[in-house]
């Protein structure tokens, strides 16, 4: 076997193109993963914001039944306006009698499809849960029917 000439042994023409061809798909998947992680964090922040809006709406209500309805409607509206679609939305309100000065706590649970968050077609779901509390205004009036 005859040895290759020195010029052919050190010829690296085309190696950059080959390396780039192999690395580009990996870099694209990495970029999509970063986008996925960012959108996941953003969706959790939006659920947190919706919980704060829901608890504030509940503390402004005049009765416990109205507080529950307002909390659920406000959470749905806030998530819809934020562009977040929940496969399942749970709104749980602890109202403590809705007496002035009492604390209302709302827990919001949103099941989010992972395929909505990235172009990767990731299967499955994740659940974002947030709890927010607010005090019922001490100087607000109560329901004239006695439902407070």
C-alpha positions as CSV (number, residue, x, y, z in Angstrom):
1,X,0.0,0.0,0.0
2,X,1.4,3.3,-1.0
3,X,1.2,6.2,1.4
4,X,-0.9,9.2,0.4
5,X,0.9,12.3,-0.6
6,X,1.3,14.8,2.2
7,X,-1.0,17.2,0.4
8,X,-3.9,14.8,0.4
9,X,-3.4,13.7,4.1
10,X,-4.0,17.3,5.3
11,X,-6.8,18.3,2.9
12,X,-9.7,19.4,5.1
13,X,-11.8,21.1,2.4
14,X,-15.5,20.5,3.0
15,X,-15.2,19.6,6.7
16,X,-16.8,22.9,7.9
17,X,-19.8,22.2,5.6
18,X,-20.1,18.7,7.0
19,X,-19.9,19.8,10.6
20,X,-22.5,22.5,10.0
21,X,-24.8,20.1,8.3
22,X,-24.6,17.8,11.4
23,X,-24.9,20.7,14.0
24,X,-27.8,22.7,12.5
25,X,-30.6,20.2,13.4
26,X,-29.3,19.9,16.9
27,X,-29.1,23.7,17.3
28,X,-32.7,24.1,16.0
29,X,-34.0,21.5,18.5
30,X,-32.1,23.3,21.3
31,X,-33.7,26.6,20.2
32,X,-37.2,25.1,20.2
33,X,-36.5,23.6,23.7
34,X,-35.5,27.1,25.0
35,X,-38.7,28.5,23.5
36,X,-40.7,25.7,25.1
37,X,-39.2,26.4,28.5
38,X,-39.9,30.2,28.1
39,X,-43.5,29.6,27.2
40,X,-44.0,27.2,30.1
41,X,-42.7,29.8,32.5
42,X,-44.8,32.5,30.9
43,X,-48.0,30.3,31.2
44,X,-47.3,29.8,34.9
45,X,-47.0,33.6,35.4
46,X,-50.3,34.1,33.6
47,X,-52.0,31.6,35.8
48,X,-50.5,33.4,38.8
49,X,-51.9,36.7,37.5
50,X,-55.3,35.2,36.9
51,X,-55.4,33.9,40.5
52,X,-54.7,37.4,41.7
53,X,-57.5,38.9,39.5
54,X,-59.9,36.2,40.7
55,X,-59.3,36.8,44.4
56,X,-59.8,40.5,43.9
57,X,-63.1,40.0,42.1
58,X,-64.2,37.7,44.9
59,X,-63.4,40.2,47.6
60,X,-65.6,42.8,45.8
61,X,-68.7,40.6,45.8
62,X,-71.5,41.1,48.2
63,X,-72.3,37.4,48.9
64,X,-70.5,34.1,49.0
65,X,-72.3,32.7,46.0
66,X,-71.6,35.8,44.0
67,X,-67.9,35.7,45.1
68,X,-67.6,32.1,43.8
69,X,-69.2,33.0,40.5
70,X,-67.1,36.2,40.1
71,X,-63.8,34.4,40.9
72,X,-64.5,31.7,38.3
73,X,-65.6,34.1,35.6
74,X,-62.7,36.4,36.2
75,X,-60.2,33.6,36.1
76,X,-61.6,32.3,32.8
77,X,-61.7,35.8,31.3
78,X,-58.1,36.6,32.5
79,X,-56.7,33.3,31.0
80,X,-58.6,33.7,27.8
81,X,-57.4,37.3,27.4
82,X,-53.9,36.2,28.0
83,X,-54.2,33.6,25.3
84,X,-53.9,30.6,27.6
85,X,-56.2,27.6,27.0
86,X,-56.7,25.3,29.9
87,X,-57.9,21.8,29.2
88,X,-59.3,21.8,32.7
89,X,-59.7,24.9,34.9
90,X,-60.4,24.6,38.6
91,X,-61.2,27.6,40.8
92,X,-61.5,27.0,44.5
93,X,-62.4,29.9,46.9
94,X,-62.1,29.9,50.7
95,X,-64.3,32.8,51.6
96,X,-64.3,32.8,55.4
97,X,-67.9,34.2,55.6
98,X,-67.1,37.2,53.5
99,X,-67.1,39.4,56.6
100,X,-65.3,42.8,56.3
101,X,-61.7,42.3,57.4
102,X,-61.7,38.5,56.7
103,X,-59.3,36.9,54.2
104,X,-60.4,35.3,51.0
105,X,-58.1,32.8,49.3
106,X,-58.5,31.5,45.8
107,X,-56.6,28.6,44.4
108,X,-56.5,28.3,40.6
109,X,-55.5,25.1,38.8
110,X,-55.0,25.0,35.1
111,X,-54.1,21.9,33.1
112,X,-52.2,23.0,30.0
113,X,-51.4,20.9,26.9
114,X,-47.7,20.8,26.2
115,X,-48.3,20.7,22.5
116,X,-49.7,24.2,22.7
117,X,-46.5,25.5,24.1
118,X,-43.9,24.5,21.5
119,X,-43.6,23.5,17.9
120,X,-42.0,20.3,19.0
121,X,-45.2,18.4,19.3
122,X,-44.5,17.4,22.9
123,X,-47.1,15.0,24.2
124,X,-48.8,15.3,27.6
125,X,-49.9,18.0,29.9
126,X,-48.7,20.1,32.8
127,X,-50.6,21.6,35.7
128,X,-50.0,25.1,36.8
129,X,-51.4,26.0,40.3
130,X,-51.5,29.3,42.0
131,X,-52.9,30.6,45.2
132,X,-53.7,34.2,46.0
133,X,-55.2,35.9,49.1
134,X,-56.8,39.2,49.7
135,X,-58.6,40.9,52.5
136,X,-62.3,41.9,52.2
137,X,-62.5,45.6,52.5
138,X,-63.4,46.6,56.1
139,X,-65.5,49.5,55.1
140,X,-67.5,47.9,52.3
141,X,-71.2,47.3,52.6
142,X,-72.8,43.9,52.9
143,X,-75.6,42.2,50.9
144,X,-78.9,43.8,51.9
145,X,-80.5,40.4,51.9
146,X,-78.2,39.2,54.6
147,X,-76.2,36.8,52.4
148,X,-72.8,38.2,53.4
